[in-house]
Amino acid sequence: MSRLWRLWKILFVFSKYRLDGLIPLQHLPFSLRILLWIAPWRLSPVPPNLSRGARLRLALEALGPIFIKFGQILSTRPDLVPDDMVQELKRLQDKVPPFPEDQAIALIEAQLGQSVEQLFAEFSPTPLASASIAQVHTARLFDGKDVVVKVVRPNIEHTIERDLQLLETMAKLAVTYSADARRLKPMEVVEDYRHTIYGELNLQIEASNATQLRRNFADSDDLYIPEVYWDYTRTSVMVSERIYGIPVANIDELRAQGTNMKLLAERGVEIFFTQVFRDSFFHADMHPGNIFVSREHPESPQYIGIDCGIVGSLTDEDQHYLAMNLLAFFNQDYHQVAQLHVDSGWVPATTKVHDLAAAIRSVCEPIFEKPLAEISFGQVLIQLFSTARRFNMEVQPQLVLLQKTLLNIEGLGRQLYPELDLWSTAKPYLERWVRDRFGPKAAFQELKRQLPTWIEKAPKMPGLLHGALTRINHMDENQQQLQREITALRQALEYQNQQKRHHILASLMTVGGLFLWWQAFALGITDALGISISLLGLLWILLKA
């Protein structure tokens, strides 16, 4: 019932803000166009004094955190969403309506066990920013450090769980009735999103993520992560260093201070690839509301990253596969891309590599050697989806966060420096990573790392080797003994089966003999003798079987 009620609310909000007006009907099947045309909400007027972007934003806000997250992603895609709607959706990044300040203070005091007057020298009850999951207040510690206090929205778990259950229901229906949906693994994607968003609700997890990212980029000129104050951090409250940067979306302000926009865009790409390939630990919620630019040294700009609730990581196999694929793309080696897809199991082993390579070439060839402003990744994704459906390519759920982050990076790069050549920026980094990862120097480093362990275990190696050989020998002896026992058991069963047949035949012969003696008087000796010979032949055949 809760899922049906939630679905009813979604339809109600959809109709209240007349979001049907945002759907391009000409691209829908005729049956759906008829259904939308006769829908009852068309009788209600469009809300007055509200633009289409404002209607979409208010609807997403009304539907809660999961829908707000969707709007945040759309706000970074001006190539897919009209500019007037992008400007409204940007407000979802840090201008979501806040919850009452008394609830925030009560939650802080309950989590930290003291009043805000005891905890902070100063505390601002008015939120500095408010997002889908939490809101932020400014404060000052008694040692004079300026901090921000992040507080999770009260009772948000209930709303999120209802939306996740509804998504699960929709995923199950899609898997049941659509072959394409089964290939896209919607159930795995929803489960992965469940894990991600519940991790985001635990601010201690976010604090540990921020601490790890800060450690990874210690003394870096490219990225700064604010310090977390663990004494003031709990599951629903986190206190961290306050930063005073320029929001990355404020392009005019960045240009006004003389920021090197080209270098800023290039460093954004390098930061992403460093997190993915060097550290295998990347910030996976890089929408503009979570990224600032330091006011210091605009000629050599430094990013500031906040809100580390969602991070991703890759296995060594994922890293290698992704790097080799990207390098093959950059080198326009589509046969290698196709072969990697087959080798990794993303497409069936029976796939014809040349056919897949030709299909990939038709999608990717037009985008090379073009500035970012001329590349429509939205169209590329649509064409790649068609290619995937044609070759039964399966979505890899473990890479969903990475794909989402790539979309955010593209949107950010497009806003900062549309002329950015993504390929020339990323290719040297990947080539250097592959060389460092698999070259002689890397092999020597791995040898040096493993050498102490090998030296420690070296004195034990003769004994371990002898023990292994002894176990192998015992295994051979045990296998031979087991084979002898199986043979003996098979012979015993065969003997028992023969004995059973003998007993059955003896019983049949006894009964048959009595029957024949009785029939000899009725049929005569000659007929009885013929029947007896026939029965004895049959019994002999049965006995030998």
N, C-alpha and C positions, 0 to 999 in steps of 0.2 A: 504493500500500500504506500509506503514511504516513497518508493521509486515512481509510482504513478502520480503521487501528489507533486513530486519534484518536476516530473515531466509536464504536468498541468501548469505549474508555475512558470516554467520556461516558455510554454506556448502563450501564457498570459502576458509575460513581459514582451515576447516577440510581437504580439498583437498590439499591446499598449503603445509601443514606440514605433509601430508600423515598419518593422524591419523588412517586411516583404518588399518594400520599395527599393531596397538596396540589392535585391537579387536580379541579376541580368536574365530576364525570362527568355530571351531569344536563344540562350545557350542550354535551356532545359528541355527534356523530352516533352512532347506535346501533351501527354497525360498529366504531367506535373504542372504544366502551364494552366491547363483547365482546372486542376485542383486548387491552385493558388488563386485563380480568377474568381472562383465561386466560394472561396473561403469566407466565413462570416465576419472576420475582422476587417474586411474591406469596406464594411458598412460604417466603421468608425472613422472619424476624420484624423488626418495626420496632426500630431501635437503642434499647436501654434508656437511661433517664435523659437523653434528648435531646428537647427540645421541637421542634415543627415548624419554628420559626424557626432554632434551632441547626442542625437538619439541613440546611436550605436554605443557611445561611451556610457550613457546613463543606463542602458540595458545591461551592459557588461558589469557595471558596478552593482546593479540590482541583483544579478545572478551569482555574485560571489567570487571567491579567490581564483578558482580554476578558469573562469571566463575572463577575469581581469588579466591573468597571465597570458591568455590568448591575445587580448588586446595589446598588451605590452610588446609582444612579438610583432604584431601587425604595425605598430607605431614605428618600427625600424625598417619597414619595407615600402619606401615611397615609390618604388618601381611597380609595386602591386596594388597599392592603395592610393587613391587621390589625395592631393596635398591637404585639402580642407579637412579630410577625415584624419590624416596623420597628425595634424596639429591638435585635434581634440584627443586622440588616443594617447598622445604624449603625456597628457595629464594623469593617465593611469600609472605612470612610472613612479610618481611620488606625491600626487595630489588626490589620492583616494580619500573620501570623507572619513575623518578620524572618529574614533569612539570616545565617549566622555572621559574627561581628565580624571574624575574621581575613581573610575574603574581602573585606569592606568596606575594611579597612585596606590590604590588598594592592592593591586596585583604585585607591584614592586615591593611594598612593605611585607606582603605575605611571603614572597619568595626569598627576600633577604633578611627577614626577621627583625627589622628595625624600621623606624619612621624615616621618611625622606629627610627630615631635619637632622637626624643623627647620621644619616648616610652621606649627605652632600652639604657642602658649604652653601651652594646655591642650586636651585632646581626650578626649571621653567615648566609649569603645568601645561602651557600651550605647545602642542606638537610642532617640531621643526619640519617634519615630513611624515606622510602617512601613505602606506602602500597596502597591498592586498593581504599580506600575512600579519604585518606588525606596523607599529608607528614608533617614531623616534622623538625623544625629548632631550633638550640640552641641560647640562648640569656642570658643576665645578666641584672637584674634590677638595678636601681640606688642605692638601699640599699645593693647591693652586692650579692643578692641571685641568684644562677644559676637556670635558668628555661628552659623549652622547649615550643616552639610555634607551635601549631598544626593548619594546614590550610587545609580546604576542597578543593578538586580538582575543578577547575572552570568548569561550565556547565556539571557537572556529572549527574545532575538530568535527563537530556534528554536521556542519554544512559541507565540509570537504568530503566526509564519508558518504553522505547522500549523493553527491555529484559523482564520486568514484563508483558507487554502486550502479548509478544510472549509466555511466560509461561502460561498465562491465556488461550490463544488459544489452546495450547497443552493440558492443563488440561480439557478444555471443550470437546475436541475431545476424550480424554481418558474416561471421564465420559459418553459420548454418546455411545462409542463403546466397553467399557470394564466393566464388572461387578466387577472385582477386583479393578479397578480404583475407582469406586463409593464407594467401601468399604473403600478405603484409603483416601477419601475426599480431592482430589487434589486441588479443588477450595478453600477450607478453608485453606489449607496449603499455597498456593500462597498468599492469602490475609493476612495471618499471617506474611509471609515473607515480604510482601509489608510494613506492619506496622513497622516491625523490622528495615528494611534497611533505610526507610525514617527517623526513629528515630535516626539512626546512623549518618545521614547527618546533624542533628542539634546538634552542639557541646555544646549548653547550656544544652540539655538533658543529654549528656555524662557527663558534669561537675556535674550536680545534682546527677547522678548515682554514680560517683566517691566520691562525698561528703558523700552520704549515706553509701557506703561501708566502707569508712574511719571511719565514726562514728561507724559502727557496729563492726569494729575490732580495735577500739582505745585501745592502750596499749597491743595489742596482740603480742605474740612472734611468731605467725604462719604466719601472713600476714600483709603487710604494703601497704597502698594506698597513692600515692603522693598527696600533698595538691594542691587544685585548687585556683588560684588567680582570683577571680570573677571580679575585676575591669578591667581586661584585657580579659574578655571572652565575646564572642558574638556568634551568630548562626553559623558562619563559621570560627571563630578563638577561640582557647582556649589556655590559658597560665597556666602551672602547674609546680610544683616542679620538678627539674631534678634529676634523680636517677642514681646511679653508680653501679648497680648490674651486675651479670654475667648472660647472657642469659641462660635460663634453658636447651636449646638444646646443649650448650657447655659442654658436659659430661666430656671431658678430662680436661678442665679448672676447673670444679667443683671438680673432683677427685684430681687434682694437689694441690688444697688448703686444702685438707683433709676434704671435706664435708662428713657428715654422710648421705650417699645416702639412706640407709634404712629408717632413720628417716624423711628425706626429702620426700620420696615417701609416707610414712604413713601420714605425715602432709598434703600432697596434697589431700588425700582422706578425711581426717577429715575436712579440709577447705571446701571442696565441700559439705559434709553433713551438716556442720554447716550453710552454706549459705542457703541450701535448706530447712532444717527443723527448725533450730532455728530462722532464720531471714525471711525465705520465700522471699529472695531477693538474686539472685545468678548471678555472672559474667557468661554470656552465650557465651563468645567468647574467651575461654581459650586455644587458640592454642599457641605453644611455642614462637611465636613472641611477645606475650603480657605478658609473664611471665619471671621474673628475680629472681635471688637468691642473697640475701645480701652477701657482702664480709665479713661482721662481724660475728663472732661466727660460724664458719663452723661446729663446733661440735653440734651446736643447730641451724640449718639453718632456715632462715626466707625467705618466698616468698615475692616478690614485684609484684603487679598487676597493669597493665596500660591498657589503651584503654577500657574504660567501656561503650562504646557506645551501646552494646547489653546486656541487663540484663533480667532475667526472674523472675517470681514470681508464687506461687501456692496458691490456696485457701485452707482453712482449710480442706475441704473435699478431695482435691487432695493430700495434705500432709498425711492425715490419710490413704487414700487408698494406696498411694505409700509405706509408711512405713510398713503397715501391709503386703503388697505383698512381699516386700523385706525380711522381717523377716520370712514369710512363706517359701520363697525360701531358705533362709539360714538354716532353720530348716528342709528343704526337705519335707514340708507339702504340697504336690501338690494338695490335695483335698481342702485345705483352699485357695490356689491360685485360683483354678478353681471356688470355691464358691464366692470369692471376685470379680472375673471377671463377674460372673452372677449378683451378687448384685449391682455392679456398672453400669450395663447396657452395658458393652463393648461387650458382646456377647448376643444373644437373650435369653429371659427368658426361652425358651423351650429347651435350651441346656442341654444335659445330663451331669451333673457335673462329674460323674465317667469317662465318655469317655474323657472329656476335661482334667481331671487330669492325665489320662494315657498318653495322647498325650504330655502334658507338661513334665511329668516325663521322657519320652523318649528323650526329647531335653536337659533337664537341668541336669539330673543325672550324665552324664559323666564329667561335669565341676567342680564338687565339690571336695574340699580337694586337689586341684591342684594349684601349683604356677602359677602366671600370664603368665609366659613364655610358659607354656604348654596348655594354653587355647586359642582356636581360636574363638573369639567372632564373627568374620565374618561368620564362619560356623553356629554358634549358631543362629545368626540373620536370616540366610537363612532358617534354619529349623523352627524357630519360625514363619517366614512369611508363610511357608507352613501350619503350624498349624493354623495360623490366617485365612488363606483362607478356610481351611477345616471347621472351626467353625463360619465363617462369622464375625470374630472379626473386629471391626471398629477402625481406628486410631483416637486418641484424639488430635486435633490440638493444644490444650493448652499445651500439653506436648512435642511438637516437639523440642522446645529449650532445654528442659531438656534432651531429648534423644541425641541431638547433643552434648551437654556439656558432657554427659556420654562418648560418643565416644572420645572426646578430652582428658578426664581424663584417659581413658584406654590407649590411645596412649602415653600420657605423662608418666604414670606409667611404661609402658613397656620400655620406653627409660631410665628412671632413675634407676629402680631397678626391673629387670625382675623376681626376686624371690619373689616379694611382694605377700603376701597372702591377696587378696582383701577381702575375706570373714571374716577372723579373725580380720581385721582392721575395717570393716564397721559394723559388727554385734553387738559388744558391744556398739557402738555409738547409733545405732537404738534402742537397748533394753533400754538404758538409756533415750533416748528421749521419748519413749512410756511411760516409768515409770514416767518421770517428767511431761509429758503432761496429763496423765490420772490418776495418782496416787493420794493418799490423800493430799499430799503436794500441788499438782496442784489445787485440788478442794478447798483447804483452800485459796490459793492465789487468785483464781477467786472469792471466797466469799469476801475476803478482798478488792478486787478491786471494786466489785459491791456494797459493803456495804454503802459507802457514798451516792451513788445514791438512794439506797433503803431508807436510813434514811431521805434523803431530801424529798422523795416522800411519806413517811409514813403518815404525817399529812393529806395529800390529798387523801389517799386511801379510807376512808369511803365515801367521796363525789364522788370519781371516781366510786366506786363500786355501790353506789346508782344510779348514772347517767347511768351506764352500764345496771343495772337491769331495770331501767325505760325505756331505749331505747329498751331493749329486749321485755319488756311488750308492748310498743308501736308497736314494730314490729309485735308481735303476733296479737294485735288489728288491725293493718293495714292489715296483711295477712287475717284475718277473714273478714274485710270489703271488701278487694279485692275479696275474694272468693264469698261473697254475691253479689257484683257487677257483677262478671263473670256469676254467676247463673242467675241473673236478665236479663243480656244481652242475655244469651243463650235462656231464656224463651221468651224474646221479639223477637229474631230472629225466633224462632220456630213459634210464633204466626203470624209473618209477612209471613212466608212461607205457613202456613195454609190458611191465607187470600188470598194469591196469587193463591193457588190451587183452592180455592172456586170460585174466579173470573174467572179463566180459565175454570173450569168445568161448571160454569153458562153460560159462553159464548158458550162453546161447546154444552150444552143442548139446548140453544136457537137456535143455528144453526142447531143442529140435529133435533129438533122439527119441524122446518120449512121444513127441508129436508124430514122428515117422512110424513108430511101432503101432500107434493107434491108427494111422492112415493105411498101413499095410493090410489091415483087415478090410478097410473100406475101398481102397483103390486097387489093391492087388500088388503082388511082389514086384512086378516089372516097373510100374509107375512109381512106386515108393523108392525103388533103387535109383531111378533117373533123378527124382527130386533130391535124393540123398547126395548123389554125385554133384549136382548143381550147387547145393548148399555147401558142400565141402570145398568146392572151388572158390565160392564167394568168401567163405571163412578164411581160406588160405590167402586170398588177396588182402583181406582186412588185416590178417595177422602180419603180413609183410609190410603193410603201410607204415 
